[in-house]
Amino acid sequence: MNGITMEKPIVFTQRVAASRYTRRSSPRYGENRRSVLLVFAMRIELARDYRFDAAHRLLRLPDGHKCKRLHGHTYMIEIRLEGEVDEHSGFLLDFADVDKVVEPVIARLDHYYLNEIEGLDNPTSEVLARWLWGRLHIGLPQLHAITVAETCDSRCTYRGK
């Protein structure tokens, strides 16, 4: 269901002249009651995409492999967050707050030679996904997965394990 899971809603009701609350499933729920609140326990998954351009070489590959040569990609990074929606705000997390954590990390990669960045001496998509997780999971405790795509048809996903 599009990454959204809803458990059975709980409907709180009250008598018109009283403040007693009962579940709709209760045998005491009746016609003299009106609904005052509908609560959905909602666990969701949010996704936010980021893009950057960078060059790299995969020096551990055999001679003659095309990826051993210097080349670049327009990377697409998908950040997935998972958790319970806050009843007051209606958000799991504001996308602006996600951007505050992710954008400085992406800026460190954008238009750089990835092999020169500490921890990325072998900057495969798999290594890059783990590197990103290491820099984002503390600021985003709801982090569930990071997907790194080098091209429109090749990507990998890391879930922090």
PyMOL commands that set and color helices and strands:
alter all, ss='L'
color gray80, all
select helices_A, chain A and resi 66-68+95-109+114-116+125-136
alter helices_A, ss='H'
color red, helices_A
select strands_A, chain A and resi 5-6+10-15+22-23+33-39+42-56+71-84+143-151+154-158
alter strands_A, ss='S'
color yellow, strands_A
deselect
rebuild
show_as cartoon
